[in-house]
Amino acid sequence: DEGASVKVLGSGCAKCNQLEAAVKEALSELNMDTTIDHVTDFNQIAAYGVMSTPALVIDGKVVSCGKVLKTDEVLKLLKKIRG
């Protein structure tokens, strides 16, 4: 279900895990109990058109790639997309 989903795309590297942690933090601050999918399969990542990881996909939209977002940056994105 692409409806309400949050995905971290990446090979499971340290940066991917940092991004996932920031996303978890942001979701809990907003009281959104969305599970985070960690997509490590390269074919699935490529299907999103993402060339550099880690990438963040919120509700089916790629909102960031190639950088580790801070919690407040993730908060802004979540509010923009779901606000």
Phi, psi and omega per residue, in radians:
D1 nan 1.980 3.139
E2 -1.408 -0.138 -3.093
G3 -0.808 -1.453 3.132
A4 -1.990 1.623 -3.132
S5 -2.480 2.614 3.073
V6 -2.193 2.207 -3.126
K7 -2.214 2.404 2.975
V8 -1.838 2.145 3.139
L9 -1.777 2.205 3.122
G10 2.948 2.893 -2.994
S11 -1.363 0.090 -3.082
G12 1.534 0.339 3.140
C13 -1.306 3.020 -3.120
A14 -1.021 -0.718 -3.136
K15 -1.109 -0.689 3.132
C16 -1.095 -0.720 -3.134
N17 -1.203 -0.610 3.078
Q18 -1.120 -0.750 3.133
L19 -1.109 -0.760 -3.140
E20 -1.051 -0.710 3.131
A21 -1.105 -0.728 3.131
A22 -1.129 -0.676 -3.139
V23 -1.171 -0.742 3.094
K24 -1.007 -0.800 -3.134
E25 -1.048 -0.831 -3.119
A26 -1.090 -0.761 -3.134
L27 -1.093 -0.710 -3.115
S28 -1.245 -0.586 3.082
E29 -1.102 -0.569 -3.118
L30 -1.643 0.094 -3.090
N31 0.941 0.652 3.054
M32 -1.766 2.036 -3.095
D33 -1.655 0.973 3.117
T34 -1.491 2.280 3.060
T35 -1.319 2.565 3.138
I36 -1.766 2.153 3.032
D37 -1.575 2.288 3.052
H38 -1.781 1.872 -3.079
V39 -1.629 1.987 -3.109
T40 -1.887 -0.176 -3.105
D41 -1.272 2.098 -3.022
F42 -1.087 -0.617 3.140
N43 -1.121 -0.690 3.105
Q44 -1.171 -0.690 3.121
I45 -1.100 -0.793 -3.140
A46 -1.099 -0.566 3.137
A47 -1.080 -0.435 3.079
Y48 -1.460 -0.070 -3.114
G49 1.356 0.335 -3.110
V50 -1.587 2.207 -3.131
M51 -1.804 -0.482 3.139
S52 -2.185 2.342 -3.116
T53 -1.915 2.839 0.032
P54 -1.331 2.639 3.097
A55 -2.193 2.711 -3.139
L56 -2.130 2.260 3.124
V57 -2.096 2.110 3.112
I58 -2.020 2.135 3.120
D59 0.871 0.754 3.053
G60 1.494 -0.063 -3.139
K61 -1.877 2.261 3.038
V62 -1.306 2.020 -3.060
V63 -1.863 -0.223 -3.131
S64 -2.818 2.487 2.963
C65 -2.607 2.581 3.091
G66 1.412 0.135 3.063
K67 -2.584 2.719 3.098
V68 -1.564 1.979 3.126
L69 -1.390 2.611 3.018
K70 -1.486 2.839 -3.084
T71 -0.953 -0.751 -3.097
D72 -1.189 -0.511 3.076
E73 -1.198 -0.694 3.108
V74 -1.150 -0.706 3.094
L75 -0.971 -0.823 -3.135
K76 -1.045 -0.775 -3.127
L77 -1.109 -0.781 -3.136
L78 -1.080 -0.735 3.138
K79 -1.145 -0.693 -3.128
K80 -1.137 -0.769 -3.053
I81 -1.378 -0.645 -3.056
R82 -1.843 -0.167 -3.098
G83 -1.205 nan nan
